[in-house]
């Protein structure tokens, strides 16, 4: 059985292709949503290393096909504007237990909604009866007409108050309110969800003639997200103000829709990272932080934190004449550092992030921003993707070209990890007596020796072990025949 398992693992190593390590994951809808039939909705996903075109499929819970939404899509776009329910075969019926399946055109990679979502019928627009108006309204010539002029938010300790303005853009005055048996009404909606409704204020005197404007009118309240919400920004995408749905005076209705986030950023602020670069001579990372919107209401500073993972060799065999020999112990290390940056700027601000010495073979860096007070900016932008910086290689001698793993099940159904280590020799002479050491969380678990690599050649290595529990890091270290460290690589964490 050992020979069979070794042969299968070796075959898996030799057929590793460009798609190895590719991932495709659906973002939304991911379950529990209620979408309105025929309304626009953004399907989102993430794709890493996917070179194929992809397709989106509407299915029922259990896998029954409803229809193909679209195909031959670019995986890198990560957004698809969907008319809810529409597929190439027609329009889905309103109901529950729907899921979205995303997959490559050859179905080698796929993901689908974790839980079902619902497609509901659109709510019909309410119709109000028209009321007869007393003489002398409407006037014999011209008529008033309302228009939404502005939408704004007023922050306080627990959320945002909604205010809006309206204006008479017609060519006649609004009558005094005592002459209106029914007043013009208003409704405030966020993502088609009603937040507030009521009657508009109409002055008694003087008459609200052409050009009359009321700049502020209360339109309800939005609470800050709760502390346990999984996505801090969840108060909505679009806000709509609709006026005069009752068609008072026969002047029709009016509405205005705006991006809610854009309005919030006029009273708050948002921070985001710019490009992240690394300078090996000084062992310093550099990034730029930009700010959108006004100054924060409460936070005077924000904290920039960077988490570092790297590898220190026991001896720096390639140091320059002006670079000290490493004195730290060999092996992986982690570190966390932070600095305070005033929220008043000036922005954009360029930030230097020292790593702690020009002697590591690689650094992995993750950045986060934390305000002093929660909910003062869109926290989805406050973490940069983890970036790895490998020390520039000298084009000579043996090196670890890649260190990857795969999850396999043996004939007994037991989960095993198959590690593949690709060694390469860029020198013009062969090397022998090399030693490859594998460590799990810093503890040695395997040693492969002796290893020979021909001039300009490669030497694939591999080994199998049981899958451990919890978060685990694996590292590979390559030594020459004299025991000097030549290279080191680490895998991503295994959970």
C-alpha positions as a printed NumPy array, in Angstrom:
array([[  0.   ,   0.   ,   0.   ],
       [  2.905,   2.351,   0.724],
       [  4.265,   1.87 ,  -2.804],
       [  0.819,   2.594,  -4.295],
       [  0.367,   5.722,  -2.212],
       [  3.906,   6.956,  -3.042],
       [  3.328,   6.395,  -6.774],
       [ -0.033,   8.238,  -6.661],
       [  1.505,  11.112,  -4.757],
       [  4.478,  11.305,  -7.157],
       [  2.086,  11.295, -10.135],
       [  0.087,  14.139,  -8.519],
       [  3.341,  16.077,  -8.12 ],
       [  4.319,  15.64 , -11.78 ],
       [  0.95 ,  16.761, -13.163],
       [  0.742,  19.94 , -11.124],
       [ -0.333,  22.574, -13.657],
       [ -0.921,  26.254, -13.853],
       [ -4.309,  25.93 , -12.165],
       [ -2.71 ,  24.616,  -8.934],
       [ -3.707,  26.772,  -6.009],
       [ -6.491,  28.563,  -7.955],
       [ -9.592,  29.465,  -5.927],
       [-13.058,  30.682,  -6.875],
       [-15.486,  31.811,  -4.149],
       [-18.973,  33.328,  -4.359],
       [-19.462,  36.494,  -2.316],
       [-23.162,  37.36 ,  -2.677],
       [-25.898,  36.244,  -2.648],
       [-24.673,  33.825,  -0.005],
       [-27.97 ,  32.961,   1.694],
       [-30.795,  34.631,   3.578],
       [-31.231,  37.556,   1.144],
       [-34.615,  38.583,  -0.226],
       [-34.188,  39.84 ,  -3.798],
       [-36.911,  41.533,  -5.808],
       [-37.833,  39.926,  -9.13 ],
       [-36.734,  42.101, -12.07 ],
       [-34.719,  44.493,  -9.897],
       [-30.959,  45.014, -10.464],
       [-28.63 ,  43.098,  -8.129],
       [-24.838,  42.701,  -8.065],
       [-23.518,  39.128,  -7.908],
       [-19.96 ,  39.232,  -6.508],
       [-17.131,  36.733,  -6.163],
       [-13.382,  36.464,  -5.62 ],
       [-10.983,  34.628,  -7.931],
       [ -7.321,  33.818,  -7.327],
       [ -5.184,  32.289, -10.066],
       [ -8.221,  31.56 , -12.281],
       [ -7.308,  31.94 , -15.976],
       [-10.437,  30.327, -17.46 ],
       [-13.684,  32.041, -18.285],
       [-16.494,  31.386, -15.802],
       [-20.272,  31.028, -15.785],
       [-23.093,  31.837, -13.354],
       [-25.942,  29.377, -12.908],
       [-29.268,  29.736, -11.066],
       [-30.241,  26.543,  -9.248],
       [-32.713,  25.335,  -6.648],
       [-31.595,  23.962,  -3.263],
       [-30.684,  20.365,  -3.931],
       [-29.029,  21.15 ,  -7.271],
       [-31.978,  21.333,  -9.705],
       [-31.02 ,  23.587, -12.642],
       [-33.189,  26.659, -13.241],
       [-31.069,  28.241, -15.974],
       [-27.677,  29.658, -16.95 ],
       [-27.505,  33.339, -16.015],
       [-24.445,  34.067, -18.178],
       [-21.25 ,  32.382, -19.374],
       [-17.786,  33.164, -20.757],
       [-17.33 ,  35.845, -18.088],
       [-13.95 ,  37.226, -17.051],
       [-13.125,  35.767, -13.624],
       [-11.174,  38.9  , -12.692],
       [-14.205,  41.216, -12.996],
       [-15.637,  39.864,  -9.686],
       [-18.97 ,  41.68 , -10.257],
       [-21.982,  40.798, -12.424],
       [-24.982,  43.126, -12.725],
       [-27.943,  40.738, -12.676],
       [-31.577,  41.469, -13.41 ],
       [-32.935,  39.336, -10.562],
       [-34.485,  36.099, -11.81 ],
       [-33.349,  36.47 , -15.419],
       [-31.539,  33.592, -17.138],
       [-30.942,  32.523, -20.728],
       [-34.114,  30.448, -20.701],
       [-36.402,  33.196, -19.46 ],
       [-37.363,  34.519, -16.033],
       [-37.473,  32.509, -12.784],
       [-40.655,  32.361, -10.75 ],
       [-40.895,  34.163,  -7.44 ],
       [-40.195,  31.854,  -4.517],
       [-37.58 ,  30.527,  -2.129],
       [-34.765,  27.953,  -2.058],
       [-32.716,  29.58 ,  -4.825],
       [-28.915,  29.455,  -4.967],
       [-26.228,  30.825,  -7.32 ],
       [-23.53 ,  28.448,  -8.596],
       [-20.282,  29.942,  -9.955],
       [-17.855,  27.697, -11.828],
       [-15.221,  27.601, -14.547],
       [-16.38 ,  26.659, -18.037],
       [-14.953,  23.126, -17.601],
       [-16.457,  22.827, -14.06 ],
       [-13.054,  22.144, -12.428],
       [-13.549,  24.984,  -9.933],
       [-16.889,  25.924,  -8.415],
       [-18.676,  27.426,  -5.428],
       [-22.283,  28.189,  -4.573],
       [-24.384,  30.082,  -2.044],
       [-23.967,  28.677,   1.47 ],
       [-27.707,  28.957,   2.109],
       [-30.761,  29.576,  -0.116],
       [-32.142,  33.034,  -0.843],
       [-35.621,  34.206,  -1.851],
       [-36.854,  35.959,  -5.011],
       [-39.997,  37.935,  -4.203],
       [-42.559,  39.71 ,  -6.331],
       [-42.068,  43.49 ,  -6.577],
       [-44.345,  45.535,  -4.32 ],
       [-46.903,  47.37 ,  -6.466],
       [-46.822,  51.16 ,  -6.35 ],
       [-49.585,  52.392,  -4.088],
       [-52.326,  54.34 ,  -5.789],
       [-54.059,  57.14 ,  -3.951],
       [-57.408,  58.611,  -4.956],
       [-57.447,  62.134,  -6.244],
       [-59.431,  64.617,  -4.161],
       [-61.43 ,  67.518,  -5.559],
       [-59.754,  70.824,  -4.812],
       [-61.66 ,  73.871,  -3.637],
       [-61.893,  76.965,  -5.756],
       [-59.741,  78.829,  -6.8  ],
       [-57.082,  76.08 ,  -6.918],
       [-55.563,  75.155,  -9.263],
       [-55.113,  78.643, -10.731],
       [-56.361,  79.26 , -14.266],
       [-52.821,  79.65 , -15.609],
       [-49.864,  77.465, -14.649],
       [-49.437,  74.994, -11.804],
       [-46.933,  74.287,  -8.995],
       [-44.505,  71.382,  -9.187],
       [-42.255,  69.912,  -6.499],
       [-38.675,  68.701,  -6.852],
       [-36.247,  67.101,  -4.369],
       [-33.277,  69.451,  -4.097],
       [-30.916,  67.758,  -1.613],
       [-30.449,  64.693,   0.613],
       [-28.132,  64.846,   3.616],
       [-27.363,  63.106,   6.904],
       [-26.818,  64.617,  10.345],
       [-24.664,  62.385,  12.635],
       [-25.127,  61.969,  16.363],
       [-23.986,  59.47 ,  18.986],
       [-26.163,  56.583,  17.761],
       [-26.557,  57.083,  14.012],
       [-27.627,  59.471,  11.268],
       [-30.702,  61.628,  10.981],
       [-32.007,  61.917,   7.395],
       [-32.894,  65.375,   6.083],
       [-33.923,  66.498,   2.622],
       [-35.08 ,  69.623,   0.864],
       [-37.679,  70.373,  -1.778],
       [-38.525,  73.247,  -4.061],
       [-41.467,  74.557,  -6.094],
       [-40.12 ,  74.49 ,  -9.657],
       [-43.537,  75.091, -11.282],
       [-45.022,  78.352, -12.57 ],
       [-47.719,  78.838,  -9.92 ],
       [-47.874,  78.957,  -6.117],
       [-48.833,  76.165,  -3.753],
       [-52.08 ,  77.028,  -1.965],
       [-52.068,  77.708,   1.796],
       [-52.282,  74.48 ,   3.762],
       [-55.802,  75.215,   5.083],
       [-57.058,  75.133,   1.47 ],
       [-55.551,  71.675,   0.844],
       [-57.872,  68.839,   1.912],
       [-54.909,  66.49 ,   1.355],
       [-51.317,  67.64 ,   1.618],
       [-48.465,  66.447,  -0.647],
       [-46.803,  63.441,   0.958],
       [-43.238,  62.056,   1.089],
       [-41.605,  58.658,   1.522],
       [-37.974,  57.801,   2.362],
       [-36.633,  54.44 ,   1.187],
       [-33.238,  52.748,   1.61 ],
       [-32.701,  49.925,  -0.892],
       [-36.519,  49.883,  -1.481],
       [-37.143,  49.541,   2.28 ],
       [-39.369,  52.284,   3.75 ],
       [-37.684,  54.255,   6.541],
       [-40.098,  57.168,   6.981],
       [-43.226,  58.732,   5.497],
       [-45.517,  61.672,   6.19 ],
       [-46.949,  64.932,   4.877],
       [-44.83 ,  67.768,   3.556],
       [-44.877,  71.129,   5.282],
       [-46.791,  73.713,   3.258],
       [-46.72 ,  77.309,   4.625],
       [-49.919,  79.146,   5.447],
       [-48.648,  82.491,   4.319],
       [-47.152,  83.936,   2.289],
       [-48.035,  81.44 ,  -0.469],
       [-45.244,  79.156,  -1.618],
       [-44.806,  80.659,  -5.056],
       [-42.439,  79.583,  -7.834],
       [-38.913,  79.228,  -6.425],
       [-40.106,  78.584,  -2.87 ],
       [-37.689,  76.153,  -1.182],
       [-37.65 ,  74.306,   2.126],
       [-34.021,  73.268,   2.645],
       [-34.451,  70.878,   5.589],
       [-37.226,  68.397,   6.277],
       [-36.935,  65.398,   8.616],
       [-36.95 ,  62.026,   6.877],
       [-36.314,  59.465,   9.612],
       [-33.25 ,  57.976,  11.278],
       [-30.556,  55.357,  10.545],
       [-28.902,  53.583,  13.477],
       [-25.206,  52.751,  13.457],
       [-24.512,  49.038,  12.854],
       [-24.587,  46.923,  15.99 ],
       [-21.281,  45.86 ,  17.564],
       [-21.749,  42.218,  16.563],
       [-22.62 ,  42.815,  12.911],
       [-20.353,  40.795,  10.591],
       [-20.09 ,  43.612,   8.041],
       [-19.69 ,  47.055,   9.638],
       [-21.115,  48.858,   6.605],
       [-24.681,  47.537,   6.454],
       [-26.945,  50.578,   6.515],
       [-27.705,  50.375,   2.79 ],
       [-26.519,  51.356,  -0.672],
       [-29.156,  53.71 ,  -2.126],
       [-31.488,  56.258,  -0.533],
       [-34.594,  57.509,  -2.37 ],
       [-36.902,  60.425,  -1.535],
       [-40.316,  60.341,  -3.298],
       [-42.7  ,  63.306,  -3.193],
       [-46.441,  63.64 ,  -3.835],
       [-47.418,  60.064,  -4.677],
       [-51.058,  61.185,  -4.087],
       [-50.767,  63.52 ,  -7.103],
       [-52.161,  66.495,  -5.163],
       [-53.071,  69.401,  -7.493],
       [-52.434,  67.06 , -10.411],
       [-48.786,  68.152, -10.42 ],
       [-47.365,  64.613, -10.512],
       [-44.766,  63.047,  -8.254],
       [-41.016,  63.548,  -8.028],
       [-38.131,  61.482,  -6.651],
       [-34.37 ,  61.587,  -6.164],
       [-32.004,  58.649,  -5.57 ],
       [-28.445,  58.993,  -4.272],
       [-25.607,  56.747,  -3.12 ],
       [-25.927,  56.449,   0.634],
       [-22.209,  55.862,   1.174],
       [-21.307,  58.997,  -0.79 ],
       [-23.593,  61.018,   1.488],
       [-22.144,  59.45 ,   4.642],
       [-18.647,  60.432,   3.544],
       [-19.654,  64.097,   3.623],
       [-20.125,  63.795,   7.39 ],
       [-17.537,  61.085,   8.128],
       [-14.365,  59.781,   6.542],
       [-12.876,  56.681,   4.98 ],
       [ -9.266,  55.452,   4.86 ],
       [ -7.689,  53.129,   2.308],
       [ -4.196,  51.816,   1.525],
       [ -2.236,  52.769,  -1.559],
       [  0.531,  50.7  ,  -3.198],
       [  2.721,  48.632,  -0.86 ],
       [  6.433,  48.391,  -1.791],
       [  9.555,  47.022,  -0.106],
       [ 13.148,  48.276,  -0.016],
       [ 15.621,  45.488,   0.79 ],
       [ 18.754,  47.644,   1.434],
       [ 16.949,  49.396,   4.316],
       [ 14.542,  46.524,   5.091],
       [ 11.59 ,  48.956,   5.089],
       [  8.115,  48.66 ,   3.586],
       [  6.383,  51.759,   2.215],
       [  2.676,  52.446,   1.768],
       [  0.386,  55.401,   1.155],
       [ -2.857,  56.026,   3.055],
       [ -5.573,  58.119,   1.439],
       [ -8.668,  59.661,   3.034],
       [-12.077,  60.313,   1.495],
       [-14.681,  62.615,   2.996],
       [-14.679,  65.088,   5.856],
       [-12.68 ,  64.998,   9.078],
       [-13.875,  62.519,  11.753],
       [-16.296,  63.711,  14.371],
       [-14.608,  61.962,  17.326],
       [-11.327,  60.21 ,  16.492],
       [ -8.274,  62.44 ,  16.678],
       [ -5.879,  59.686,  15.613],
       [ -5.932,  56.274,  14.037],
       [ -3.582,  53.376,  14.745],
       [ -1.708,  51.714,  11.901],
       [ -0.721,  48.15 ,  12.83 ],
       [  1.499,  45.858,  10.805],
       [  2.001,  42.159,  11.496],
       [  5.285,  40.652,  10.296],
       [  6.21 ,  37.028,   9.627],
       [  9.664,  36.247,   8.324],
       [ 12.667,  33.939,   8.395],
       [ 16.076,  34.645,   9.979],
       [ 18.973,  32.401,   8.91 ],
       [ 21.504,  31.585,  11.606],
       [ 24.304,  33.013,   9.453],
       [ 24.009,  35.68 ,   6.784],
       [ 26.237,  34.065,   4.152],
       [ 25.371,  36.635,   1.479],
       [ 25.715,  39.854,   3.453],
       [ 27.339,  42.917,   1.909],
       [ 30.559,  44.372,   3.344],
       [ 28.538,  47.054,   5.183],
       [ 25.91 ,  44.617,   6.482],
       [ 26.327,  42.971,   9.879],
       [ 26.182,  39.219,  10.349],
       [ 22.896,  38.017,  11.782],
       [ 22.988,  37.21 ,  15.483],
       [ 19.357,  36.099,  15.958],
       [ 18.421,  32.433,  16.161],
       [ 17.496,  30.517,  13.031],
       [ 13.908,  29.961,  12.03 ],
       [ 10.552,  31.692,  11.469],
       [  9.614,  34.684,  13.573],
       [  6.558,  36.906,  14.028],
       [  6.329,  40.477,  15.213],
       [  3.63 ,  43.142,  15.598],
       [  4.268,  46.865,  15.423],
       [  2.152,  50.003,  15.28 ],
       [  2.277,  53.76 ,  14.962],
       [ -0.216,  56.567,  15.488],
       [ -1.168,  58.907,  12.641],
       [ -3.284,  62.055,  13.168],
       [ -6.672,  61.762,  11.499],
       [ -6.406,  65.396,  10.419],
       [ -3.631,  64.472,   7.972],
       [ -2.366,  65.984,   5.791],
       [ -3.403,  63.273,   3.322],
       [ -2.32 ,  61.31 ,   1.429],
       [  0.284,  60.315,   3.996],
       [  3.332,  58.203,   3.074],
       [  4.238,  55.736,   5.825],
       [  7.531,  53.885,   6.36 ],
       [  7.246,  50.478,   8.029],
       [ 10.625,  49.184,   9.369],
       [ 10.895,  45.382,   9.509],
       [ 13.838,  44.942,  11.901],
       [ 16.98 ,  44.063,   9.937],
       [ 18.187,  43.4  ,   6.347],
       [ 18.811,  39.7  ,   6.946],
       [ 15.558,  37.76 ,   6.48 ],
       [ 15.031,  35.573,   3.432],
       [ 11.41 ,  36.704,   3.239],
       [  8.843,  38.89 ,   4.999],
       [  5.058,  38.5  ,   5.068],
       [  3.277,  41.743,   5.884],
       [ -0.343,  42.488,   6.836],
       [ -1.631,  46.017,   7.542],
       [ -4.705,  47.151,   9.472],
       [ -6.09 ,  50.542,  10.521],
       [ -8.09 ,  51.075,  13.702],
       [ -9.88 ,  54.326,  14.609],
       [-10.234,  55.481,  18.177],
       [-14.025,  55.338,  17.852],
       [-15.929,  52.643,  16.008],
       [-18.206,  53.295,  13.007],
       [-16.42 ,  56.45 ,  11.918],
       [-15.335,  54.966,   8.6  ],
       [-16.046,  52.039,   6.302],
       [-14.095,  49.279,   8.049],
       [-14.117,  47.002,   4.995],
       [-11.195,  49.046,   3.619],
       [ -9.099,  48.991,   6.787],
       [ -7.172,  45.762,   6.114],
       [ -4.705,  45.32 ,   3.259],
       [ -4.23 ,  41.852,   1.716],
       [ -1.257,  39.938,   3.133],
       [  1.792,  40.518,   0.927],
       [  4.983,  38.441,   0.802],
       [  8.368,  39.901,  -0.11 ],
       [ 11.106,  37.37 ,  -0.999],
       [ 14.731,  38.478,  -0.715],
       [ 16.141,  39.002,  -4.241],
       [ 17.909,  35.816,  -5.262],
       [ 21.504,  35.646,  -6.424],
       [ 21.414,  33.612,  -9.672],
       [ 23.774,  30.864,  -8.464],
       [ 23.637,  27.703,  -6.418],
       [ 20.681,  25.55 ,  -5.323],
       [ 17.419,  27.213,  -4.276],
       [ 13.898,  26.198,  -3.198],
       [ 11.803,  27.246,  -6.181],
       [  8.445,  26.367,  -4.593],
       [  7.031,  24.693,  -1.492],
       [  3.357,  23.694,  -1.758],
       [  0.97 ,  21.114,  -0.35 ],
       [ -2.166,  19.235,  -1.359],
       [ -4.802,  17.381,   0.668],
       [ -5.292,  13.699,  -0.24 ],
       [ -7.365,  10.807,   1.1  ],
       [ -5.668,   7.401,   1.286],
       [ -7.367,   4.066,   0.6  ],
       [ -8.564,   3.973,   4.226],
       [-10.243,   7.379,   3.87 ],
       [ -7.692,   9.083,   6.106],
       [ -6.805,  12.689,   5.279],
       [ -3.111,  13.17 ,   4.46 ],
       [ -0.989,  16.119,   3.358],
       [  1.255,  15.716,   0.287],
       [  4.074,  18.266,   0.235],
       [  5.913,  19.127,  -2.993],
       [  9.297,  20.88 ,  -2.812],
       [ 10.834,  21.925,  -6.141],
       [ 14.616,  22.433,  -5.927],
       [ 16.517,  24.209,  -8.719],
       [ 20.248,  24.74 ,  -9.406],
       [ 21.043,  27.865, -11.424],
       [ 24.784,  27.299, -11.241],
       [ 26.984,  25.794, -13.978],
       [ 28.305,  23.05 , -11.677],
       [ 26.402,  20.191,  -9.991],
       [ 25.787,  20.051,  -6.234],
       [ 25.713,  16.972,  -4.03 ],
       [ 25.331,  16.2  ,  -0.33 ],
       [ 22.5  ,  18.732,   0.056],
       [ 20.152,  18.411,   3.016],
       [ 16.43 ,  19.415,   3.104],
       [ 14.859,  19.933,   6.551],
       [ 11.074,  20.275,   7.031],
       [  9.643,  21.883,  10.176],
       [  6.1  ,  22.128,  11.535],
       [  5.517,  25.232,  13.681],
       [  9.281,  25.482,  14.129],
       [  9.78 ,  21.823,  15.137],
       [ 11.687,  19.473,  12.834],
       [  9.465,  16.718,  11.388],
       [ 11.433,  15.368,   8.406],
       [ 14.914,  15.447,   6.855],
       [ 15.728,  14.393,   3.28 ],
       [ 19.403,  13.691,   2.507],
       [ 21.575,  13.328,   0.519],
       [ 20.229,  15.305,  -2.426],
       [ 22.007,  15.868,  -5.726],
       [ 21.1  ,  18.493,  -8.326],
       [ 22.829,  18.611, -11.728],
       [ 24.16 ,  21.838, -13.199],
       [ 21.249,  23.96 , -14.375],
       [ 18.866,  21.192, -13.332],
       [ 16.004,  20.471, -10.941],
       [ 15.277,  17.96 ,  -8.197],
       [ 11.64 ,  17.485,  -7.144],
       [ 11.133,  16.247,  -3.573],
       [  8.014,  15.222,  -1.703],
       [  6.729,  13.664,   1.48 ],
       [  3.423,  12.725,   3.108],
       [  2.145,  13.097,   6.664],
       [ -1.161,  13.079,   8.531],
       [ -3.103,  16.335,   8.539],
       [ -2.612,  18.084,  11.909],
       [ -5.314,  19.958,  13.747],
       [ -5.404,  23.708,  14.336],
       [ -3.432,  26.445,  12.6  ],
       [ -0.103,  25.083,  11.347],
       [  2.86 ,  26.558,   9.439],
       [  5.333,  24.399,   7.5  ],
       [  8.819,  25.588,   6.574],
       [ 11.481,  24.054,   4.309],
       [ 15.217,  24.752,   4.796],
       [ 17.93 ,  23.807,   2.283],
       [ 21.524,  23.315,   3.544],
       [ 24.716,  22.644,   1.601],
       [ 27.189,  19.855,   2.357],
       [ 28.977,  22.095,   4.913],
       [ 25.778,  22.791,   6.851],
       [ 25.308,  26.37 ,   5.58 ],
       [ 21.728,  27.511,   4.966],
       [ 21.094,  28.198,   1.259],
       [ 17.362,  28.995,   1.156],
       [ 14.081,  28.766,   3.076],
       [ 10.418,  28.803,   2.111],
       [  7.167,  28.593,   4.053],
       [  3.679,  27.444,   3.124],
       [  0.536,  29.344,   3.961],
       [ -1.176,  28.341,   7.181],
       [ -3.12 ,  25.076,   7.336],
       [ -6.269,  25.099,   9.494]])
